[in-house]
Amino acid sequence: MKKKLLSLLLCTVMVGTMMAGCGSKEETPAASNQETETPAETETEEPAENADEEAEAPAAGEAKTVAYITPSTTTPFWNWVEAGIQSAAAEAGYKVEVYDSANDSATQLKNAQNAITAQVDAIIISPTDSASCPAVLEEAETAGIPVIICDIGTDEGNYLAMVSTPNYEGAYEVGKYLGQYMKDNNLSGSVGEITIPLSRINGQNRTKGFEDALKEFGFEVNTVLETSDFTVDEADTQTRNIVTANSDLIAVFANHDQATLGAVTAVSDLDLKDKVLVASFDGNPDIVEYLKNGQVLVCGAQQAKKMGKESLNALVSHFAGEEVPEEIQVPVLLLTADNVEEYLTEIDEDVCGLN
């Protein structure tokens, strides 16, 4: 993890003769939700040996309040993103306020307006969908508040940086692994897919990447069902519907973590574990055992927690006066039974946590 030290010096060294035992309090810029320094605290500070030296820790008034506007607090993936944001915020001395949009674009916009009214210093948003994000970006730009987009993407608008997964490339690798496996084992038949909403740019890229890879091995996706409420029960039902529609089904690509749980449950209940392969995307705490025991063939694991950390750290860099890349991509980990043990640390720290 790329760590940033905040080194802005907010007080100047007073040069001149001062009476012994007499201290004075420097004025510092006000920051939202941050108490100002007391005279007693100023008196106990040890002066820097050199006025040009960088401070070891953030000076009073530097801490920022960041709003994280999440699509939903009931979807585990977004909770892992939030965990990453909170972890990086704790290191930086920042405060995070979480706004739940309940997967509703109108609520998302209201959340942004409330955050702006509360005078937050910055916003991190994971949009409910790509088309709804521009309205939030416009509100924030008018208020002069920097915005980091964490995942999903936006149709348009101005923002400080976008932290995202290379969805096309990651899903392509999943499709390539599945296609090669089916070819090597002389399998033939239909493939089904449970997608995230295709109104999201990441959903479009994820679906296309997977399908493009399969075509290279002579396979195609025969049935596509789109997620609406991101629950295990929904994905269980969708998997059963895919099985019903395709008597020759050989694989299902579940491209979010709850869909993986639902697909695994349905395939097991229908006694199809030895007939239907499950490929997955996102990653969840059960993925290690799923891969080991063959319930999942391959997983393109998004590093959700790391995406959250990168989003917060981008703001830390911005407020330190550093240049922030407009696009920050966090790679997908391609996990299989052969390599999952090697990735346990990364899964725990950067994907979803295992404890």
Secondary structure, 3 states (H helix, E strand, C coil): CCCCCCCCCCCCCCCCCCCCCCCCCCCCCCCCCCCCCCHHHHHHCCCCCCCCCCCCCCCCCCCCEEEEEECCCCCHHHHHHHHHHHHHHHHHCCEEEEEECCCCHHHHHHHHHHHHHCCCCEEEECCCCCCCHHHHHHHHHHHCCCEEEECCCCCCCCCCEEEECCHHHHHHHHHHHHHHHHHHCCCCCEEEEEECCCCCHHHHHHHHHHHHHHHCCCCCEEEEEECCCCCHHHHHHHHHHHHHHCCCEEEEEECCHHHHHHHHHHHHHCCCCCCCEEEEEECCCCHHHHHHCCCCCEEEECCHHHHHHHHHHHHHHHHCCCCCCCEEECCCEEEECCCHHHHHHHHHHHHCCCC
